[in-house]
Amino acid sequence: MMNNSRLLLRRFQRTTSKNTKRIVLEPTRVFSRVMTRVISRDFSTQTKQDILVLNAGSSSLKFNLFSVDMGSNSVSSVLNGAANGLTVTGDVDPVIKIKQGDKTLISDVISSPTHSAALSFIADTIRSHSSENISAVGHRIVHGGTVFPESCIVDDSALEELSQLNSLAPLHNPHNLAGIVAAAETFPGALQVGVFDTGYHATIPEHAHTYALPRQLANKYRKYGFHGTSHKYVVEQAAQFLGKERINAISFHLGNGCSVACIKDNKSIDTTMGYTPLAGLPMGSRSGDIDPSIIIKLLQDEGYSSEEVSDILHSQSGLYGISGSSDSLTVERGYKNGDPGYKLAFNVFAYNVKKFLGAYTAILNNKVDCIIFTGGIGENSPLLHNLVCEGLHPVTHDNYSRDNQVSDISAAGSSTRVLVVKTNEELAIARECVKLMR
């Protein structure tokens, strides 16, 4: 007979596939019985704790297992990896790779292209190579709306409230929540912790998060911002590097998804992404900011459906739309080789990044302690650093290394430091778990 938690997972998956706006109440009652026992657990009795961090995407499940010394607060990675190809279409093999440090332990095809099958495989690997006892599972959750300004322990009430936010991030949140339910089944003794991409931006003031729409619409549709876990982490790393408790900074998270955050006294006061992660900078395949009238023209004059327009803006635009490639490294190589399409794409990208550097410098009244580059291309492209900072903040890459946690690429005498900081969202999530376990 199927146990309650497995029944919960099946019903949850069926419900979220049919209706991403809610989860039926029966599963949360089962979830409640599991979590009530865990939440009352005293984690202070053990010095060493193992924390698993999960990042459940639409077709992937990334993980990192950390060992935590609760006495010294030291956190070290034990195992990490990812399962990809978790699609209902079954057109690709679901492959999982697991590493211990730089050593690959497993590279294999798993039995089923589902998140639950991937998590079961991960759990078996953890038990055989490392730990039998997971104290907490930290989950990256893309959208917390206004309900979750901070990380939280996920009980039945939080799970139900989170399910109401699925419509704000239908491509992400249902999978994040499915990961929580699956983890509660797989690790019934572990605390489930939600860490929100939107949380760090809860400090953005009303005048910065309000859209100039009719009031009844502006109350419903507002800027939330994303990549908050990454921005918060690199700001803390930068402040530590500079030997300051609080800093003003402009943080550029530049990967396949891109956003800029304006930081005052370590707090986010504005960011480029908005109601959804589509707004702001042009990205790998996302358009970023465009004239809204173009959308109206596509619908009314060009004959596109709303689904087709959404696909254009999310999957066919950005670097991909201009150059034919969404890979920033490919576009950069093409730029250096003089290819017109790649050169235009890279220039459009760098121009928009630089534009927000100027805008946020003005918002901070030109009192900027540092500029931070992070993310895939942000950490690895001296060319981009030069194009963005040219004429504003002279840079040099004499002391730059991709191996450094923080590289100071500021030229001598620069009043504003330019830093390249490696982001580590999984570590940041693990630290949030530690806070809630105390």
Secondary structure, 3 states (H helix, E strand, C coil): CCCHHHHHHHHHHHHHHHCCCCCCHHHHHHHHHHHHHHHCCCHHHCCEEEEEEEEECCCEEEEEEEEEECCCCEEEEEEEEEEECCCCCCCCCCEEEEEECCEEEEEEECCCCCHHHHHHHHHHHHHHHCCCCCCEEEEEECCCCCCCCCCEECCHHHHHHHHCCHHHCCCCHHHHHHHHHHHHHHCCCCEEEEEECCHHHHHCCHHHHECCCCHHHHCCCECCCCCHHHHHHHHHHHHHHHCCCCCCEEEEEECCCEEEEEEECCEEEEECCCCCCCCCCCCCCCCCCCCHHHHHHHHHCCCCCHHHHHHHHHHCCHHHHHHCCCCHHHHHHHHHCCCHHHHHHHHHHHHHHHHHHHHHHHHCCCCCCEEEEECHHHHHCHHHHHHHHCCCCCECCCCCCCCCCEEECECCCCCCEEEEECCCHHHHHHHHHHHHHC
